Amino acid sequence: MSDSNAMPARPVSLFTIVFVFAVFAAFLLVIRWFYHPAATTTFNAAPENLPKELEWRATAESRRKALVEHQAAEAKKATSYGWVDQNAKTVQLPIERAMELTAGELAAKQSGGARRNP
């Protein structure tokens, strides 16, 4: 089979290329003309207009303060004892103590299992 009967590809005219770019530019202008993002969001609203639970989002300083408070609370939880659910007898341990207990339990299981299966 020969491709001698096939028609050669037609080159794209300069007019077609300019037309495609012009349509794309018109599309961008229409988008720019009609698109108006919301002027007031929770991040740039005035603090007095925000609900109580979103006040921390009002300014960079309030977000920074909320972050510091959250990090302090999490650090306290990670280093102290306490009840998570007293009815279910679930406690909160410092991370270091929890790792010690877990390592001790694992060592006891491994040494107990080794004696049973000589």
N, C-alpha and C positions, 0 to 999 in steps of 0.2 A: 504494500500500500504506500502510495506516495501522497505527500501533502502538497502537491503542485496545484491542486484545485482549491486549496484553502486560501481564503482572502487574507491579505496582510492586515495587521492591526492598524487601525486608524489612529493617528496621533491626536491627543486631546488639544483642542484649540485653546488659545490664550483667553478668548472670550469666556469659555466654560470655566476656566480656573478663576478668573476675576469674578464671575457671577457667583460661584460657590462661596468665595470669600466675602462677597457683598451680602449674601443671604445670612451667613454666619455673623457678620458684624451687625446686621439689622436685628438678628435674634438677641445678641448681647445688649444692644441699645434698648430693646423692648424690656428685657429682664431688668436692666438697670433703672429704667423709667418707672416700672410698676412694682418692683420688689422693695418693700419697706419692712425691715425686721421689727419685731416688737421693741418699742422704745423703753419699756420698763420691765425688767425681769427681776427675779429675787436677788441677783447679784448687784444690780445697780439701782434698786429701789431705795427710797429714803427709809431709814431705820424706823421712823414712827409709823410708816404705812405697812410694815411687815407684821405677820402674826407672831405671837410670843415664841413659838417653837422655831421660827426662822430668823430671829434677830441676830444670831451669831453670824449669818451670812452677809450682813449689811456692809461691813467695811473690812478691809484687810486686817486692821488691828483686832477687830472682834473675832475674825476667823483664827488669827494667830493665838489669841487668848483662849478660845475654845479648844484649839489643838493642844496647847500646853496643859490645860485642865484635864483633857482626855488622857494625855500621856501620863500625867501624874496619877490619875485614878487607875490606869492599867498597870503602872509600875507598883502601886500599892497592892493591887490584887495579886500580882505575880510574886510578891515577897511576903505575904501574910496568910494566916490561917483564918478560916471562916466557914460558915455554913452556906452551901449553895441551895440545898433543900433539906431542911431538918426532918421533915416527915419521911422523906425517902432515904435519909441518912447519907446524904451526899455532901462531902466536905471539899473545901478549897485548901490546897497545900501550896507552900512555896515550891517553885520549880525545882530547886536543888534537892529538896527533901523528897519530892515525887520521883526524881530520877534515882535517888538512893534506894527507895523502897522498890521501885521497878527492877533495878539491877539486882537487888537482893532476892526478889522473887524469882527472877530468871535464873540466877545462880543456883537457887534451891531446886528448881525444876530440873535443871541440867544435871546436877549432881545426883538427885534422886532417880532420874531416868537412867543414868549411867550405871547405878548399882543394880537396878532391876534387869537391865539388858547387858550382861557381861560379855 
